[in-house]
């Protein structure tokens, strides 16, 4: 296991849970931009788990992305996800 703050396991920097609420309808989409800030705290081999749920709570898509070991942008666009997973 890789953690950012090795001398304090329970540091909030070792764990991250973020929620994003997308709106994706005809003519509307959501784009979220962030960065792999974990690498600036020493984290290596960071993997992001994405889960996309429908309005009824059903799992529509789930995937993982391995991030580079440097501060790089992460862009998530609901229209691209809709096309990639054939969500209509």
C-alpha positions as CSV (number, residue, x, y, z in Angstrom):
1,X,0.0,0.0,0.0
2,X,1.2,3.5,-0.8
3,X,0.3,6.4,1.4
4,X,1.3,10.1,1.2
5,X,2.0,10.7,4.9
6,X,4.0,7.6,5.9
7,X,4.6,8.6,9.5
8,X,0.9,9.4,10.3
9,X,-1.3,6.7,8.6
10,X,-4.6,8.3,9.6
11,X,-3.7,11.7,8.0
12,X,-6.6,13.0,6.0
13,X,-4.1,13.3,3.1
14,X,-3.9,9.5,2.9
15,X,-7.6,9.1,2.1
16,X,-9.8,11.0,-0.3
17,X,-13.4,10.6,-1.1
18,X,-14.9,13.1,-3.5
19,X,-18.3,13.3,-5.0
20,X,-19.3,15.1,-8.1
21,X,-22.8,15.5,-9.4
22,X,-23.1,15.6,-13.1
23,X,-26.0,17.0,-15.2
24,X,-26.1,15.5,-18.6
25,X,-29.1,16.2,-20.8
26,X,-29.7,17.4,-24.2
27,X,-27.6,20.6,-24.5
28,X,-26.2,20.4,-21.0
29,X,-23.1,18.6,-19.7
30,X,-20.7,18.9,-16.7
31,X,-17.0,19.1,-16.9
32,X,-14.9,18.7,-13.7
33,X,-11.2,19.6,-13.7
34,X,-8.9,18.8,-10.8
35,X,-5.3,17.6,-10.5
36,X,-3.3,14.7,-9.0
37,X,-2.4,16.7,-5.9
38,X,-1.5,13.5,-4.1
39,X,1.8,13.2,-5.9
40,X,2.9,16.6,-4.4
41,X,2.6,14.9,-0.9
42,X,4.7,11.9,-2.0
43,X,2.0,9.5,-3.1
44,X,3.1,7.0,-5.9
45,X,1.0,4.9,-8.2
46,X,-2.3,6.7,-7.5
47,X,-5.4,5.1,-8.9
48,X,-8.7,6.8,-9.1
49,X,-11.9,4.7,-9.0
50,X,-14.8,6.2,-10.8
51,X,-18.4,5.1,-10.2
52,X,-21.3,6.5,-12.2
53,X,-24.8,6.0,-10.7
54,X,-28.1,6.7,-12.4
55,X,-31.0,8.7,-10.9
56,X,-32.4,5.5,-9.4
57,X,-29.1,4.6,-7.8
58,X,-28.2,1.8,-10.3
59,X,-24.6,1.5,-11.3
60,X,-24.2,2.7,-14.9
61,X,-20.4,2.5,-15.2
62,X,-17.3,1.9,-13.2
63,X,-13.7,2.3,-14.2
64,X,-10.3,3.1,-12.8
65,X,-7.6,5.4,-14.0
66,X,-3.9,5.1,-13.1
67,X,-2.4,8.6,-12.7
68,X,1.1,9.7,-13.5
69,X,3.4,10.2,-10.6
70,X,3.4,14.0,-11.0
71,X,0.9,16.8,-10.7
72,X,-1.2,16.5,-13.8
73,X,-4.7,17.6,-14.6
74,X,-7.6,15.3,-14.4
75,X,-10.6,16.2,-16.6
76,X,-14.0,14.4,-16.4
77,X,-16.6,15.4,-18.9
78,X,-20.1,13.9,-18.7
79,X,-20.7,14.0,-22.5
80,X,-17.5,12.0,-23.1
81,X,-18.5,9.5,-20.4
82,X,-21.9,9.2,-22.0
83,X,-20.4,8.4,-25.4
84,X,-17.7,6.1,-24.0
85,X,-20.2,3.9,-22.1
86,X,-23.0,4.3,-24.7
87,X,-25.4,5.8,-22.1
88,X,-27.7,7.4,-24.7
